[in-house]
Amino acid sequence: MTCLLFGVVSVSHYLVVGAILFTCGVICMALKRNALGVLMGIELVLNGANINFVAFGSEYLAGDGESVLGLDGEVMALFVILLAAAEAAVALA
């Protein structure tokens, strides 16, 4: 029997975590009535998308000497973080 603590973490693990965050964010946006709860849900959705962007841009996705696209996932995640910061600044103003 293998232990999950010492197993290999693959891209699918990151995608599962991103999907869970995305789902929690959508549920939070649907159930909250105040603006702050909806904004927290939006942040969860954006963070779930960020994890997926970084996972798809990671070096673990390429196997057998294939090249990955580079920093595309990280750059997209940076743009999403900037979008979230701007959204929070507008919402708090």
N, C-alpha and C positions, 0 to 999 in steps of 0.2 A: 504494500500500500504506500503510495507516494504522499508526501506532505506538501500541502499547498504553499507553505512558507519557503520551501527551497526549490520550487518549480521555476521553470523559465517563464518570464513575463513576455507575452507576445503582443502584437498589435491588436488582436481581438480582445485582450483584456482592457486595453485603453478604450477601445470602441464601446465596450459594455459599460464602463464607467461614464463615458460621455453620454451614452444613451440614457443611463439612469439619471444623470444630472439634467438632461434635456427634458425628460418626462416629469421629473419633480418640478422643474420650472413651469412647464405647461399646466400642471395641476395647480400650482401655486397661483398662476395668473388667472385661472378659471375660478378658483374658490375664494380668493381674497376680494374684499369689497373696497378697501381703502387704497389710495394711490401708492403708499409705501409698500404694501404687500405685493402689488402688481409689479412695482419696480424691482423688488427682490426676485420675483419670478422671472422677469426679463434678464436679470443678471445671471440667474442659474442657466437659462437657455443659452445665453451667450458663452458662458463658461463651458457648457457641454459641447458647444460647437467648436470652441477653441481646442479642447482636448482632442476632438476628432481631426481638426486641421493639423495639429502637431503630430498626431499618430500617423496620418497619411503621408506626412512629409518626413517621417523618421527613416533612419537607415535600416531599421529592422524589416521594413516592408520589402526592400530589395534583397533578393537572394541570388546566389550563384554568380557573384561578380557583376550583377546588374547595377547600373548607376541610378541614383535617385535624382529628383529634380533639383535638389539643393535646399535652400531655405524658404521654399514657397509656403510651406505650412506655417512656419514661424512668422513670416511676414504677414500672412493673412490673420494670424492670431493677434499680432501687434495692431493691425488695423481694427480688429474687433474690440480690442482693449481700449483703443482711442475712441471708438464709437461709444463704448459703454461709459467712459469718463465724460464725454460730451453730453451724453443722455443724462447722467447723474447731475452734472452741473446745471443743465437746463431745468431739470425737475426740481432741484433745490432752490433755484433762483426765484 
